[in-house]
């Protein structure tokens, strides 16, 4: 029994020594252990956790890229020599109930053709003081009653305007007509029943033929003193020229005839007002169009007044057409030592025009 104890102790010592000096399979040799210690400070990759056997990767938060506005060129509008009205006025003004007044831009023309339905009133004394009638006798002859000219006529009036600066333009206009009439002379009303036209004595009841050729031209420089999208106030001044030729023939006077032919150059100045009233969604514009001018110098007194309304229709590239109507009065009086001549044309008118 005592002998078996040392043997058992010896076996235990052998197993302990083998455990110490013979490393297990999971122990690292000294060199590898040193490498592990040195690499322990280096960053090690961390495996992502798994969910149900599949790897779950963490994604970095997405930062939205800044949005950059891309400016596309406007659609082609064709070749234009002037800027349209929308370049000066807000494009959406009409869409939101605004009112845009069509007007010529720099480099544009405005052409108008008017028909003036006028009533004629006037009289002439030529010579003014005939010595063979005696002092104080009236030598006036009415254009309609004595000279038998028609009391109603239609006179054409053409106008051309060129806008050479944003606020400056030049305009030329001409009115002309020829009237012919004839018949028996009415009572002269001067108490003696006789009057003279040139060297022809005219008495009540004579049969005469009369022709009147009339021309009225004016050219003015216009300045737009106040100009906006809705209204325009312009002042103008320039030159007015008139030509009048009246031919009277009398059968009972031996086929005599006399010709009154006079021309005159005067100054003209005035004011023009345009005000937009309404612009429809389709671009049509209703506006007022009024002008008033005075004629003076060279023994002339007169005026030319128009009160009217205009409806404009837009075309393309800043162009537009319009129709206009209203009431007009032209009065022209010229008095000199040897004659006086006065006439008034009054009535309605219609006009069509184009801005291009």
Buried (B, 14 or more C-beta within 10 A) or exposed (E): EEEEEEEEEEEEEEEEEEEEEEEEEEEEEEEEEEEEEEEEEEEEEEEEEEEEEEEEEEEEEEEEEEEEEEEEEEEEEEEEEBBBBBEBBEEEBBEEEBBBBBBBBBBBBBBBEBBBBBBBBBBBBBBBBBEEBEEEBEBBBBBBBBBBBEEEBEBEBBBBBBBEEEBBBBBBBBBBBEBEBBEEBBEBEBEEEBBBBBEBBBBBEBBBBBBBBBBBBBBBEBBBEEBEBBBBBBBBBBBBBBBBBBBBBBEEBEEBBBEBEBEBEBBBBBBBBBBBBEBEEEBBBBBBBBBBBBBBEEEBBBBBBBEBBBBBBBBEEBBBBBEBBBEBBBBBBBEBEEBBBBBBBBBBBBBBBBBB
